[in-house]
Amino acid sequence: MIRVAVVGVNNIGNVHCRYYSQNPDAELTAVCDIVEERAQAAADQYGGKAYTDMLTMLDQEDIDIVSIATAGEENGGDHYGPAVTAIEAGKDVLVEKPISNDIDKARDLVRLAEERNVRLASNLNHRFVPAAYKGRELIDEGQLGTLLFLNMKLTIGNPKETSPWFHLRALHPHSIDVMRYFGGDIKRVQSFMTKAPGRNIWSTASINLEFASGAVGHLTGSYDMAARHPIEYCEAAGNKGRFVIDNVYENMTFYPHHKDELTVLRNSIMTGVGSFQETFKNRLDDFVRQVKEGASPRDIEASGAHALAGQEVIEAAIRSQIENGAVVEVPGIQGGGQ
């Protein structure tokens, strides 16, 4: 049985608690939050003991995984401290995205996890759906041929006004991770951003990408769209075929270039995900499985290194905007591929 503690239970942390408590291979041992009432409420609902101090929790409980769902500035500002504490205690760690809103701290977390030989993962849950698995399978089987382009769109409605880069750092770890999952490392980016009426932050972005493989791509992202409409679209194309994934998990269509027949998969056939929140279940279940099976830290799906590689792309896109649409090299290929 894998013993789990969740740190930060104000919203997403409660989702973590729910799905860990439902996993037959996991035991929700403890929850921790600086607000005592929140910690106790989560413990009462999902089990485990409530704590307000993480060091006390680690000292008193036998824990295998620390799942960190704190937020902070740009939804990643409070991840670093708890993650360092857990890694230094020798625990396997899953961190909500972004791994950190501060790129230097993100790099430091990945370095520290490697030094301590602990598993570091990120909740990049958009790749943990049957549609994405099928797309990866088509690529690995060579059914797309040589990858030529990847187009992605991720849009939601988020009226929050925080830093100028909140939209980029908080939302697009997901979209960049999906693009890297299919296309590998990203070499160069060029971005253009705009502000919707009444907005002070760069709330909509258009980003051109060049992959290390030579493929090209494009990401459109926005915090200015109605959340009730489909939020995500992905198209990957090669010289033999292309596929389209619509709305994260709902539909996939594969178009072979030299055949009339299409392969169309809908969620009712693929099964496994009936709502967006269940993508969290798939992601958390996968990490529990890998820890139980003793997977090497280097083999973790959606690892800290993958999350860092995506964050490097986002920071390069921010620099491109600052530099009036300049083409910016992504520093250091750090993700180890997909």
C-alpha positions in Angstrom: 0.0 0.0 0.0 1.4 3.4 -1.0 0.9 5.9 1.8 0.1 9.4 0.5 0.0 12.9 2.1 -1.6 15.9 0.3 -0.3 19.3 1.1 -2.6 22.2 0.3 -6.3 21.3 0.3 -8.0 24.5 -0.9 -9.7 23.3 -4.1 -7.4 21.2 -6.3 -5.9 19.5 -3.2 -9.4 18.2 -2.4 -9.5 16.6 -5.9 -6.2 14.9 -5.1 -7.6 13.7 -1.7 -10.7 12.3 -3.4 -8.8 10.2 -6.0 -6.1 9.0 -3.7 -8.7 7.8 -1.3 -10.4 5.9 -4.1 -7.3 4.2 -5.3 -7.1 0.6 -4.0 -3.3 0.7 -4.0 -3.1 4.0 -2.0 -3.9 5.1 1.5 -4.5 8.8 2.2 -2.4 8.9 5.4 -2.4 12.7 6.1 -3.4 16.1 4.8 -1.7 19.4 5.6 -2.8 23.0 5.2 -1.8 26.2 6.9 -5.5 26.8 7.6 -6.4 24.3 10.3 -10.1 24.3 9.4 -9.4 23.3 5.8 -7.0 20.5 6.8 -9.5 19.1 9.3 -12.4 19.3 6.8 -10.4 17.3 4.2 -9.3 14.7 6.8 -12.9 14.4 7.9 -14.2 13.8 4.4 -11.4 11.7 2.8 -9.5 10.2 5.8 -6.0 10.6 7.2 -4.8 12.8 9.9 -4.9 16.6 9.7 -1.8 18.7 10.1 -0.9 22.4 9.8 2.9 21.9 9.8 4.5 19.8 7.1 7.7 19.0 9.1 5.6 17.7 12.0 3.6 15.6 9.6 6.7 14.1 8.0 8.2 13.4 11.4 5.1 11.6 12.8 3.7 9.8 9.7 5.2 7.0 7.5 4.6 8.5 4.0 5.7 7.4 0.5 4.2 10.2 -1.7 3.8 13.8 -0.9 1.3 15.4 -3.3 1.6 19.2 -3.4 -1.4 21.3 -4.4 -0.5 24.7 -2.9 -1.0 27.7 -5.2 0.5 31.1 -4.6 1.5 33.6 -7.3 0.6 32.5 -10.8 -0.7 29.2 -9.3 2.9 28.0 -8.8 4.4 30.4 -6.3 4.0 28.2 -3.2 5.2 24.9 -4.6 8.9 25.2 -4.1 9.1 25.2 -0.3 6.9 22.2 0.4 8.5 20.3 -2.6 12.1 20.9 -1.3 11.0 19.8 2.2 9.5 16.6 0.9 12.4 15.8 -1.5 15.0 16.4 1.3 13.0 14.0 3.5 13.4 11.4 0.7 9.8 11.3 -0.3 8.5 10.8 -3.8 6.7 14.0 -4.9 3.9 15.0 -7.2 3.6 18.8 -7.7 0.7 20.6 -9.3 1.5 22.6 -12.4 3.4 24.8 -13.0 6.3 23.0 -11.2 7.1 26.6 -10.1 6.4 30.0 -11.6 10.0 30.8 -11.0 12.2 29.1 -13.6 15.3 29.1 -11.3 13.3 27.3 -8.6 11.9 24.9 -11.1 15.4 24.0 -12.3 16.5 23.7 -8.6 13.7 21.2 -7.8 14.6 19.0 -10.7 18.3 19.1 -9.8 17.6 18.3 -6.1 15.3 15.4 -7.0 18.0 13.9 -9.2 20.6 14.3 -6.5 18.4 12.6 -3.9 17.2 10.0 -6.4 13.6 10.5 -5.6 10.7 10.5 -8.1 9.4 13.9 -9.0 6.2 14.2 -11.1 3.9 17.0 -12.1 0.1 17.0 -12.6 0.2 17.4 -16.3 -3.1 15.6 -16.5 -4.1 16.4 -20.1 -1.8 13.7 -21.5 -3.4 11.0 -19.3 -6.4 10.3 -21.5 -7.1 7.5 -24.0 -7.2 10.0 -26.9 -3.6 11.1 -26.1 -2.5 7.5 -25.6 -3.9 6.6 -29.0 -2.2 9.5 -30.6 1.2 8.5 -29.1 0.6 4.9 -30.3 0.0 6.1 -33.9 3.2 8.1 -33.8 5.2 5.3 -32.4 3.8 2.9 -35.0 4.9 5.2 -37.7 1.4 5.8 -39.0 1.9 9.5 -39.2 5.3 9.1 -40.9 7.7 12.0 -40.4 6.0 14.6 -38.1 5.6 17.9 -40.0 3.4 20.1 -37.8 1.6 20.2 -34.5 -1.2 22.7 -33.8 -2.7 23.3 -30.4 -5.4 25.4 -28.9 -6.2 25.7 -25.1 -8.7 28.4 -24.0 -10.8 28.9 -20.9 -12.5 31.8 -19.2 -10.4 33.2 -16.3 -11.0 36.8 -15.3 -8.2 36.9 -12.6 -5.8 39.8 -12.9 -2.5 39.0 -11.3 0.9 39.2 -13.0 1.3 40.1 -16.7 2.3 36.4 -17.3 -0.4 34.7 -15.3 -2.1 33.2 -18.3 1.2 31.8 -19.7 2.6 30.3 -16.6 -0.7 29.0 -15.1 -2.4 27.5 -18.1 0.1 26.5 -20.7 2.2 23.9 -18.9 -0.7 21.7 -20.1 -0.7 22.7 -23.7 3.1 22.7 -24.0 3.3 19.3 -22.3 0.8 17.8 -24.8 2.8 19.2 -27.7 6.0 17.8 -26.3 4.3 14.4 -25.6 3.6 14.1 -29.3 6.5 16.1 -30.9 9.4 15.9 -28.5 11.7 18.8 -27.5 11.0 22.3 -28.6 14.0 24.3 -29.9 12.8 27.8 -30.7 9.7 30.0 -30.1 8.2 33.3 -31.3 5.3 34.8 -29.5 2.7 37.5 -30.0 0.3 38.5 -27.2 -2.7 40.7 -26.7 -5.0 42.0 -24.0 -8.8 41.6 -24.3 -10.8 44.7 -23.6 -10.6 45.6 -19.9 -7.7 43.2 -19.3 -4.3 44.3 -17.8 -2.5 41.0 -18.3 -1.5 39.3 -21.6 -4.6 37.2 -21.7 -4.4 35.8 -25.3 -1.3 34.5 -27.0 -0.2 33.2 -30.4 3.1 31.2 -30.2 5.1 29.7 -33.1 7.3 26.8 -32.3 10.1 24.8 -33.9 10.7 21.3 -32.6 14.2 19.8 -32.3 13.1 17.2 -34.9 12.5 20.0 -37.5 8.7 19.9 -37.2 6.9 23.2 -36.8 3.9 24.1 -34.6 1.6 26.7 -33.3 -0.2 27.3 -30.0 -3.1 29.6 -29.5 -4.0 30.2 -25.9 -6.5 32.5 -24.1 -8.0 33.3 -20.7 -10.8 35.2 -22.6 -13.1 32.4 -23.8 -16.3 31.0 -22.3 -15.6 27.9 -20.3 -18.8 26.2 -21.4 -17.4 25.6 -24.9 -14.7 23.0 -25.9 -11.5 24.2 -24.4 -8.8 22.2 -26.2 -7.9 21.1 -29.7 -4.8 19.3 -30.9 -3.7 18.4 -34.5 -0.6 16.4 -35.3 0.3 15.7 -38.9 3.0 13.8 -40.8 3.7 12.9 -44.3 1.6 9.7 -44.0 -1.3 10.8 -41.9 -2.7 13.1 -39.2 -4.9 13.0 -36.2 -7.1 15.5 -34.4 -8.1 15.4 -30.7 -11.0 17.5 -29.8 -11.7 18.8 -26.2 -9.0 16.9 -24.3 -10.6 13.5 -24.2 -13.9 13.5 -26.1 -13.1 12.7 -29.8 -10.2 11.5 -31.9 -10.0 11.2 -35.7 -7.1 9.7 -37.6 -6.8 10.7 -41.3 -4.4 8.4 -43.2 -3.3 10.3 -46.3 -3.6 7.4 -48.8 -6.8 5.7 -47.6 -10.4 6.8 -47.7 -11.3 5.2 -44.4 -11.0 7.2 -41.2 -10.5 6.0 -37.7 -13.0 7.8 -35.4 -13.0 7.2 -31.7 -15.4 8.8 -29.2 -15.1 8.6 -25.5 -17.9 6.1 -25.2 -15.7 3.7 -27.1 -12.3 4.6 -25.6 -13.8 4.6 -22.0 -11.9 5.6 -18.9 -12.7 9.3 -18.8 -16.3 10.6 -18.5 -15.5 14.1 -17.2 -12.6 16.5 -17.1 -12.0 15.9 -13.4 -11.4 12.3 -14.1 -8.2 13.2 -16.0 -6.8 13.9 -12.5 -7.7 10.4 -11.4 -5.8 8.9 -14.4 -2.8 11.0 -13.7 -2.7 10.3 -9.9 -3.4 6.6 -10.4 -0.5 6.4 -12.9 2.0 7.9 -10.4 0.8 5.5 -7.7 1.3 2.6 -10.1 4.8 3.7 -11.0 5.8 4.2 -7.4 4.4 0.8 -6.5 6.2 -0.9 -9.4 9.5 0.7 -8.4 9.9 2.7 -11.6 13.2 4.6 -12.0 12.9 8.4 -11.3 14.0 8.9 -15.0 11.1 6.8 -16.2 8.3 8.7 -14.5 5.6 9.9 -16.9 5.1 13.7 -16.9 8.1 14.0 -14.6 9.6 17.0 -13.1 12.1 17.1 -15.9 9.2 17.1 -18.4 7.5 19.9 -16.5 10.7 21.9 -16.4 11.2 21.5 -20.2 7.7 22.9 -20.8 8.4 25.7 -18.4 11.5 26.6 -20.3 9.4 26.9 -23.5 6.9 29.2 -21.7 9.7 31.5 -20.3 11.2 31.7 -23.9 7.8 32.7 -25.2 7.6 35.4 -22.5 11.0 36.7 -23.5 9.9 36.8 -27.2 7.0 39.0 -26.3 9.2 41.3 -24.2 11.5 41.5 -27.2 8.8 42.4 -29.7 8.3 39.0 -31.2 11.9 38.0 -31.5 12.7 34.3 -32.2 14.1 32.9 -28.9 16.1 29.7 -28.4 14.8 27.5 -25.7 17.7 27.1 -23.3 19.0 23.6 -22.7 17.0 20.5 -23.9 16.1 19.3 -20.4 13.1 17.1 -20.7 14.6 13.9 -21.9 12.2 13.7 -24.9 8.5 13.2 -24.3 
